[in-house]
Amino acid sequence: MLTSIKENKLTTKGQELGMMYFRVAIILFGAQLLMGLIAAFQFLFPSLLFELFDFSVARMVHINALVVWMLYAMIGSTYIMLTEETGHEGVALGLGKLGFWVLTAAVTVVVLVYIFVQVGAGNETTLWLINEGREYLEAPRWADIGIVVVVLIFYFNVFATYMKGKKTGIMTVMVANLMALAGLYLAGMIYTDNISMDQFWWWWVIHLWVEATWEVFVGTLAAFALIRLIGAKREVVEMWLWIEVLMLFGSGILGMGHHYFWIGTPEYWWEIGALFSALEPVPLIAMFVHVLYDWGKEQGAHEAKGEPKSVITNGPAMSWLVLNAFGNFLGAGIWGFFHTLPQVNIYTHGTQFTAAHGHLSFFGAYATILIGMMYYGIQKAYGVERLKATFKSKMGMFLVTFGVMGMTIALTIAGYEQVLVERGEMGATWNAFFTAQNLPWYIQAQMWRAIMGVVTFVGFIYLVWDLLTIGQNAQEAEA
């Protein structure tokens, strides 16, 4: 994939810019996994890198790298699909390229500050230059402003191209959703010294990104990819996309209530949050099932008439897209519903149940489809008519999926032990927290989490190896 920027057959500057975003995304993906491994082993060996690179720092970089690599991959995916959907080469892409370099420079500086400076005094200087101190949104204020500027440039590229080109249903949803995605980030920049109010606005970014705008974004990518990869009917995927917008913005916004259970907000959020958050994965699953059924039906009709059947034009991308449907259902749906009811959440809140849900839902709902879009970008970059899965493709997908699923199960067992002992038996006291963490079930679960983290990292190596070689190998095979 790294060489595909230089030796490519991409038809537009926008798609070249998309591949540049993919390059940085895969590097940050690796950094995220590496930091996660360090944090996993610090659970087992608390003295590991103590006062040099503490668990709190490893965890912070791990989570921030996750968010940023996914944002990079989302922007890259948008640039890849922009020309094909609008029929226009792109507006002000030179400005977009400048935005890419500004964002990459800012991310590099922020990561270096996280690693080498780490923390500062509780004053304005720290807030502006080192760390804002808000979980998941730790970027200093100067970086916040830079991110807003870059996102505005990106949105201008997309919106201006959309206005000059063809206005498909997919791009209409994308443009509207990007406006919401960019605007919600501003809620994370509101300052208040009241912790309940701070948490109230903080969740507008954390939840309404991940469980509303990001889900709709993934829906637009899925709709686009299914049309390109299997020749799905546009009217089918766009119909489900509009249903998804209705359900996800409805359920996603009101589903935010499951974060308002214990932060000082009114009790009516209990029922609202429990009901609507359970509905969020339904439309995306429905879109995949409907499209695959419709596609299979058409293939059967073609075969009956003796006509040639269409083939999947990109095997690895399609595999990751199908995995996205099931991963979204399991991670966001099943593991989310495990502890979204307030009667259960009062015991599970803040335990490893939350980490289990987070690992599987981010992987299943987002990482899968973004990796699929990377494979699609490589197919376009090398001008390959049909990209077939290789041994490395299969090993990468299997090991990463097996590793993440193994981590999820291990963390679920650790969370169950915490609920049973720390919350149920010992009443959630400070002493109960340490007692539960020293019991053999918890330690064994954390050990398996670390082992499965290594499996995931090995799978990532296979994935990168395949991304670097599959395009050129397919090009040579076709030649």
C-alpha positions as CSV (number, residue, x, y, z in Angstrom):
1,M,0.0,0.0,0.0
2,L,2.9,2.4,0.7
3,T,4.2,2.1,-2.9
4,S,0.7,2.4,-4.3
5,I,1.0,6.2,-3.9
6,K,3.9,6.3,-6.4
7,E,3.0,3.5,-8.8
8,N,-0.7,4.0,-9.1
9,K,-3.5,4.1,-11.7
10,L,-5.8,6.3,-9.7
11,T,-7.8,8.6,-11.9
12,T,-8.1,11.6,-9.6
13,K,-6.1,13.6,-7.1
14,G,-8.9,13.0,-4.6
15,Q,-8.2,9.3,-4.7
16,E,-4.5,9.8,-4.3
17,L,-5.2,12.0,-1.3
18,G,-7.4,9.2,0.1
19,M,-4.5,6.7,-0.2
20,M,-2.3,9.2,1.7
21,Y,-4.7,9.2,4.6
22,F,-4.8,5.3,4.5
23,R,-1.0,5.2,4.9
24,V,-1.1,7.2,8.1
25,A,-4.1,5.3,9.3
26,I,-2.4,2.0,9.1
27,I,0.7,3.4,11.0
28,L,-1.5,4.7,13.8
29,F,-3.4,1.4,13.8
30,G,-0.1,-0.3,14.6
31,A,0.7,2.2,17.3
32,Q,-2.7,1.7,18.9
33,L,-2.1,-2.1,19.1
34,L,1.4,-1.7,20.4
35,M,0.2,0.7,23.2
36,G,-2.6,-1.8,24.0
37,L,-0.1,-4.6,24.4
38,I,1.9,-2.5,26.8
39,A,-1.2,-1.7,28.8
40,A,-2.3,-5.3,28.8
41,F,1.0,-6.5,30.2
42,Q,1.0,-3.7,32.8
43,F,-2.2,-5.3,34.2
44,L,-0.2,-8.4,34.8
45,F,3.0,-6.8,35.9
46,P,2.1,-3.4,37.5
47,S,5.8,-2.4,37.9
48,L,6.4,-2.6,34.2
49,L,7.7,0.8,33.0
50,F,6.4,2.3,36.3
51,E,7.0,6.1,36.5
52,L,8.6,5.9,33.0
53,F,5.6,5.1,30.9
54,D,2.7,4.4,33.3
55,F,-0.5,2.5,32.5
56,S,-2.5,5.7,32.4
57,V,-0.2,7.1,29.6
58,A,-0.2,3.8,27.6
59,R,-4.0,3.6,27.8
60,M,-4.4,7.3,26.8
61,V,-2.2,6.8,23.7
62,H,-3.9,3.5,22.9
63,I,-7.4,5.0,22.9
64,N,-6.4,8.3,21.2
65,A,-4.6,6.4,18.4
66,L,-7.7,4.3,17.9
67,V,-9.9,7.4,17.4
68,V,-7.4,9.2,15.2
69,W,-6.5,6.2,12.9
70,M,-10.2,5.6,12.3
71,L,-10.8,9.3,11.5
72,Y,-7.9,9.2,9.0
73,A,-9.4,6.0,7.4
74,M,-12.8,7.6,7.2
75,I,-11.5,10.7,5.5
76,G,-9.4,8.6,3.1
77,S,-12.5,6.4,2.3
78,T,-14.5,9.6,1.6
79,Y,-11.9,10.9,-0.9
80,I,-11.7,7.4,-2.5
81,M,-15.5,7.3,-3.2
82,L,-16.0,11.0,-3.8
83,T,-15.2,11.1,-7.6
84,E,-17.0,7.8,-8.3
85,E,-20.2,8.9,-6.6
86,T,-20.3,12.5,-7.9
87,G,-18.7,12.1,-11.3
88,H,-16.5,15.2,-10.5
89,E,-12.8,15.2,-10.0
90,G,-12.9,17.2,-6.8
91,V,-12.8,20.9,-5.7
92,A,-9.8,22.6,-4.0
93,L,-8.0,19.3,-3.5
94,G,-4.7,21.2,-3.2
95,L,-6.2,22.8,0.0
96,G,-7.2,19.3,1.1
97,K,-3.6,18.1,0.7
98,L,-2.4,21.0,2.8
99,G,-5.0,20.0,5.4
100,F,-3.6,16.5,5.4
101,W,0.0,17.7,6.1
102,V,-1.2,20.1,8.9
103,L,-3.2,17.3,10.6
104,T,-0.4,14.8,10.3
105,A,2.1,17.3,11.7
106,A,-0.3,18.1,14.6
107,V,-0.9,14.5,15.4
108,T,2.8,13.8,15.4
109,V,3.5,16.6,17.9
110,V,0.6,15.6,20.1
111,V,1.7,12.0,20.3
112,L,5.3,13.0,21.1
113,V,4.0,15.3,23.9
114,Y,1.8,12.4,25.2
115,I,4.8,10.1,25.3
116,F,7.6,12.3,26.6
117,V,5.9,15.1,28.5
118,Q,2.8,13.2,29.5
119,V,1.2,15.5,32.2
120,G,1.5,19.0,33.5
121,A,0.2,21.2,36.3
122,G,-3.5,22.0,36.5
123,N,-3.3,25.3,34.8
124,E,-4.1,27.0,31.5
125,T,-0.6,26.3,30.1
126,T,-1.1,22.6,30.4
127,L,-4.6,22.8,28.9
128,W,-3.3,24.7,25.8
129,L,0.0,22.9,25.3
130,I,0.1,19.4,26.9
131,N,-3.2,17.8,27.8
132,E,-6.8,18.9,28.3
133,G,-7.4,16.1,30.8
134,R,-10.7,14.9,29.3
135,E,-10.7,11.2,28.8
136,Y,-10.6,10.2,25.0
137,L,-10.3,13.9,24.2
138,E,-7.0,14.7,25.8
139,A,-5.6,16.7,22.9
140,P,-4.4,20.1,24.0
141,R,-6.5,23.1,23.0
142,W,-4.2,24.2,20.1
143,A,-4.6,20.8,18.5
144,D,-8.4,21.0,19.0
145,I,-8.5,24.2,17.0
146,G,-6.2,22.7,14.3
147,I,-8.5,19.6,14.0
148,V,-11.5,21.9,13.5
149,V,-9.7,23.8,10.8
150,V,-8.7,20.6,8.9
151,V,-12.1,19.1,9.2
152,L,-13.6,22.3,7.8
153,I,-11.2,22.1,4.8
154,F,-12.2,18.4,4.3
155,Y,-15.9,19.3,4.5
156,F,-15.5,22.1,2.0
157,N,-13.8,19.6,-0.4
158,V,-16.7,17.2,-0.1
159,F,-19.5,19.7,-0.1
160,A,-18.2,21.8,-3.0
161,T,-17.6,18.6,-5.1
162,Y,-21.1,17.3,-4.2
163,M,-22.7,20.6,-5.3
164,K,-20.8,20.6,-8.7
165,G,-21.3,16.9,-9.4
166,K,-24.0,14.2,-9.4
167,K,-26.2,14.1,-6.2
168,T,-26.7,10.5,-5.3
169,G,-28.6,9.4,-2.2
170,I,-25.3,8.0,-0.8
171,M,-23.5,11.4,-1.1
172,T,-26.5,13.3,0.2
173,V,-26.5,11.3,3.4
174,M,-22.7,11.6,3.6
175,V,-22.7,15.4,3.2
176,A,-25.4,15.9,5.9
177,N,-23.7,13.4,8.2
178,L,-20.3,15.1,7.9
179,M,-21.8,18.4,8.9
180,A,-23.2,16.8,12.1
181,L,-19.8,14.9,12.7
182,A,-17.8,18.1,12.5
183,G,-20.3,20.2,14.5
184,L,-20.5,17.8,17.4
185,Y,-16.7,18.0,18.0
186,L,-17.2,21.6,19.2
187,A,-19.3,20.3,22.1
188,G,-16.0,18.8,23.5
189,M,-14.5,22.2,23.6
190,I,-17.0,23.7,26.0
191,Y,-15.4,24.5,29.4
192,T,-17.2,24.2,32.7
193,D,-16.0,23.6,36.2
194,N,-19.1,21.6,37.0
195,I,-18.3,17.9,36.6
196,S,-21.9,16.8,35.8
197,M,-22.2,19.6,33.1
198,D,-18.8,18.7,31.8
199,Q,-19.8,15.1,31.4
200,F,-23.1,16.1,29.8
201,W,-21.3,17.9,27.0
202,W,-18.4,15.4,26.8
203,W,-20.8,12.6,25.9
204,W,-22.1,14.7,22.9
205,V,-18.8,14.0,21.3
206,I,-18.0,10.5,22.6
207,H,-21.5,9.0,22.1
208,L,-23.0,11.0,19.3
209,W,-19.8,10.4,17.2
210,V,-19.5,6.7,17.9
211,E,-23.2,5.7,18.1
212,A,-24.8,8.1,15.7
213,T,-22.7,10.0,13.1
214,W,-20.0,7.3,12.8
215,E,-22.6,4.6,12.3
216,V,-24.3,6.6,9.5
217,F,-20.9,7.2,8.0
218,V,-20.2,3.4,8.0
219,G,-23.6,2.9,6.4
220,T,-22.7,5.2,3.5
221,L,-19.4,3.4,3.0
222,A,-21.2,0.0,3.1
223,A,-23.8,1.2,0.5
224,F,-21.1,2.4,-1.8
225,A,-18.9,-0.7,-1.4
226,L,-21.8,-3.1,-2.0
227,I,-22.7,-1.4,-5.3
228,R,-19.0,-1.5,-6.4
229,L,-18.1,-5.0,-5.2
230,I,-21.1,-7.1,-6.0
231,G,-23.2,-4.9,-8.3
232,A,-25.9,-4.5,-5.7
233,K,-29.0,-2.4,-6.7
234,R,-28.5,1.2,-5.8
235,E,-32.2,1.6,-4.9
236,V,-32.0,-1.2,-2.4
237,V,-28.9,0.1,-0.5
238,E,-30.1,3.7,-0.6
239,M,-33.5,2.7,0.7
240,W,-31.9,1.0,3.7
241,L,-29.5,3.9,4.1
242,W,-32.4,6.4,4.5
243,I,-34.0,4.0,7.0
244,E,-30.7,3.8,8.8
245,V,-30.4,7.6,9.0
246,L,-33.9,7.8,10.5
247,M,-33.3,5.0,13.1
248,L,-29.7,5.9,14.0
249,F,-30.2,9.6,14.5
250,G,-33.3,8.8,16.4
251,S,-32.0,5.9,18.5
252,G,-28.4,7.3,18.6
253,I,-29.4,10.6,20.0
254,L,-31.8,9.3,22.6
255,G,-29.6,6.2,23.2
256,M,-27.1,8.7,24.7
257,G,-29.2,8.3,27.9
258,H,-27.3,5.2,28.9
259,H,-24.3,7.4,29.6
260,Y,-26.5,9.7,31.7
261,F,-27.5,7.1,34.3
262,W,-25.0,8.1,37.1
263,I,-23.7,11.6,36.3
264,G,-26.4,13.7,38.0
265,T,-28.9,13.9,35.2
266,P,-32.7,13.3,35.7
267,E,-33.9,9.7,36.1
268,Y,-36.0,9.7,33.0
269,W,-32.8,9.0,31.1
270,W,-32.8,5.5,32.5
271,E,-35.8,4.3,30.4
272,I,-34.9,6.4,27.3
273,G,-31.3,5.2,27.2
274,A,-32.1,1.6,27.8
275,L,-34.7,1.4,25.0
276,F,-33.2,3.4,22.2
277,S,-29.5,2.3,22.5
278,A,-30.6,-1.3,21.8
279,L,-32.0,-0.4,18.4
280,E,-28.8,1.1,16.9
281,P,-27.3,-1.8,15.0
282,V,-30.6,-3.0,13.5
283,P,-30.7,-1.0,10.2
284,L,-27.1,-1.8,9.2
285,I,-27.6,-5.5,9.6
286,A,-30.9,-5.2,7.7
287,M,-29.2,-3.5,4.8
288,F,-26.5,-6.2,4.4
289,V,-29.0,-9.0,4.7
290,H,-31.4,-7.5,2.2
291,V,-28.6,-6.7,-0.3
292,L,-27.0,-10.1,-0.1
293,Y,-30.4,-11.8,-0.5
294,D,-31.2,-9.6,-3.5
295,W,-27.8,-10.3,-5.0
296,G,-28.1,-14.0,-4.5
297,K,-31.6,-14.0,-6.1
298,E,-30.3,-12.1,-9.1
299,Q,-27.4,-14.5,-9.6
300,G,-29.8,-17.4,-9.5
301,A,-32.0,-15.8,-12.2
302,H,-29.0,-15.1,-14.4
303,E,-27.9,-18.7,-14.0
304,A,-31.3,-20.0,-14.9
305,K,-31.2,-18.0,-18.1
306,G,-27.8,-19.3,-19.0
307,E,-26.3,-15.8,-18.6
308,P,-22.9,-15.2,-16.9
309,K,-23.1,-14.4,-13.2
310,S,-21.4,-11.4,-11.8
311,V,-18.5,-12.0,-9.5
312,I,-17.2,-10.3,-6.4
313,T,-14.6,-7.9,-7.7
314,N,-12.7,-7.6,-4.5
315,G,-12.6,-10.7,-2.3
316,P,-10.7,-9.3,0.8
317,A,-12.8,-6.1,0.8
318,M,-16.1,-8.0,0.6
319,S,-14.9,-10.4,3.4
320,W,-14.3,-7.4,5.7
321,L,-17.6,-5.9,4.8
322,V,-19.5,-9.0,5.7
323,L,-17.6,-9.3,8.9
324,N,-18.6,-5.7,9.6
325,A,-22.3,-6.7,9.6
326,F,-21.8,-9.5,12.1
327,G,-19.2,-7.6,14.2
328,N,-21.5,-4.6,14.5
329,F,-24.3,-6.8,15.6
330,L,-22.2,-8.6,18.2
331,G,-20.0,-5.8,19.5
332,A,-22.4,-2.8,19.4
333,G,-25.6,-4.8,19.7
334,I,-25.2,-7.9,21.9
335,W,-22.2,-6.8,24.1
336,G,-23.7,-3.3,24.3
337,F,-27.1,-4.6,25.4
338,F,-25.4,-6.8,28.0
339,H,-25.0,-3.8,30.2
340,T,-27.1,-1.0,28.8
341,L,-30.1,-1.5,31.1
342,P,-29.8,0.6,34.3
343,Q,-30.7,-2.3,36.5
344,V,-27.6,-4.1,35.2
345,N,-25.4,-1.1,34.5
346,I,-25.4,-0.1,38.2
347,Y,-23.3,-3.3,38.8
348,T,-21.3,-3.4,35.5
349,H,-20.5,0.3,35.1
350,G,-16.7,0.9,35.2
351,T,-15.8,-2.8,35.1
352,Q,-14.1,-4.8,32.4
353,F,-17.6,-5.4,30.8
354,T,-17.2,-1.9,29.4
355,A,-13.7,-2.7,28.0
356,A,-15.1,-5.9,26.4
357,H,-17.9,-4.0,24.7
358,G,-15.5,-1.3,23.6
359,H,-13.0,-3.7,22.0
360,L,-15.5,-5.7,20.0
361,S,-17.8,-2.8,19.0
362,F,-15.0,-0.6,17.7
363,F,-13.5,-3.5,15.8
364,G,-16.7,-4.9,14.5
365,A,-18.5,-1.7,13.6
366,Y,-15.7,0.4,12.3
367,A,-12.2,-1.2,11.9
368,T,-13.7,-4.0,9.7
369,I,-15.3,-1.8,7.1
370,L,-12.4,0.7,7.1
371,I,-9.9,-2.1,6.3
372,G,-12.3,-3.2,3.6
373,M,-12.1,0.3,2.1
374,M,-8.3,0.1,2.2
375,Y,-8.4,-3.0,0.0
376,Y,-10.8,-1.2,-2.4
377,G,-8.4,1.7,-2.5
378,I,-5.5,-0.7,-3.4
379,Q,-7.6,-2.3,-6.2
380,K,-8.2,1.2,-7.7
381,A,-4.5,2.2,-7.2
382,Y,-3.2,-0.7,-9.1
383,G,-5.9,-0.8,-11.7
384,V,-6.8,-4.4,-11.0
385,E,-10.1,-5.7,-12.4
386,R,-10.5,-8.4,-9.8
387,L,-8.6,-8.6,-6.5
388,K,-8.6,-12.1,-5.0
389,A,-7.9,-13.0,-1.4
390,T,-4.4,-14.4,-0.6
391,F,-3.1,-16.6,2.2
392,K,-1.9,-13.4,3.9
393,S,-5.3,-11.8,3.5
394,K,-7.0,-14.8,5.1
395,M,-4.4,-15.1,7.9
396,G,-4.6,-11.4,8.7
397,M,-8.4,-11.5,8.9
398,F,-8.6,-14.7,10.9
399,L,-5.9,-13.8,13.5
400,V,-7.1,-10.2,14.0
401,T,-10.7,-11.4,14.4
402,F,-9.8,-14.4,16.6
403,G,-7.6,-12.2,18.7
404,V,-10.2,-9.4,19.2
405,M,-12.9,-12.0,20.0
406,G,-10.6,-13.7,22.4
407,M,-9.8,-10.4,24.2
408,T,-13.5,-9.7,24.4
409,I,-14.4,-13.0,26.0
410,A,-11.4,-12.7,28.4
411,L,-12.5,-9.1,29.4
412,T,-16.1,-10.3,29.8
413,I,-15.0,-13.0,32.3
414,A,-12.9,-10.4,34.2
415,G,-15.9,-8.1,34.3
416,Y,-18.2,-10.9,35.5
417,E,-15.8,-11.6,38.4
418,Q,-15.7,-7.9,39.3
419,V,-19.5,-7.7,39.3
420,L,-19.9,-10.8,41.4
421,V,-17.2,-10.1,44.0
422,E,-16.4,-6.4,43.9
423,R,-20.0,-5.1,43.3
424,G,-22.4,-7.8,44.5
425,E,-20.6,-9.4,47.4
426,M,-18.4,-6.6,48.8
427,G,-20.5,-3.6,48.0
428,A,-18.2,-1.6,45.6
429,T,-15.9,-0.3,48.3
430,W,-12.3,0.8,47.7
431,N,-11.0,-2.4,49.4
432,A,-13.4,-4.5,47.2
433,F,-11.8,-3.1,44.0
434,F,-8.3,-4.4,45.0
435,T,-9.6,-7.7,46.4
436,A,-11.4,-8.5,43.1
437,Q,-8.3,-7.6,41.0
438,N,-6.2,-10.0,43.0
439,L,-8.4,-13.1,42.6
440,P,-7.3,-15.9,40.2
441,W,-10.3,-15.6,37.9
442,Y,-9.5,-11.9,37.2
443,I,-5.7,-12.5,36.8
444,Q,-6.2,-15.4,34.5
445,A,-8.7,-13.4,32.4
446,Q,-6.2,-10.6,32.1
447,M,-3.5,-13.1,31.1
448,W,-5.6,-14.4,28.3
449,R,-6.4,-10.8,27.2
450,A,-2.7,-10.2,26.8
451,I,-2.2,-13.5,24.9
452,M,-5.0,-12.6,22.6
453,G,-3.5,-9.2,22.2
454,V,-0.4,-10.8,20.8
455,V,-2.5,-12.9,18.4
456,T,-4.1,-9.7,17.2
457,F,-0.8,-8.0,16.7
458,V,0.5,-11.0,14.7
459,G,-2.7,-10.8,12.5
460,F,-2.0,-7.1,12.0
461,I,1.5,-7.9,10.7
462,Y,-0.1,-10.3,8.2
463,L,-2.6,-7.6,7.3
464,V,0.1,-5.0,6.6
465,W,2.2,-7.5,4.7
466,D,-0.8,-8.3,2.5
467,L,-1.7,-4.6,1.9
468,L,1.9,-4.0,0.8
469,T,2.0,-6.8,-1.7
470,I,-1.5,-7.8,-2.9
471,G,-1.9,-5.0,-5.4
472,Q,1.3,-5.5,-7.2
473,N,0.9,-9.3,-7.2
474,A,-2.6,-9.0,-8.6
475,Q,-1.4,-6.6,-11.3
476,E,1.4,-8.9,-12.4
477,A,-1.1,-11.9,-12.4
478,E,-3.5,-10.0,-14.7
479,A,-0.6,-8.9,-17.0
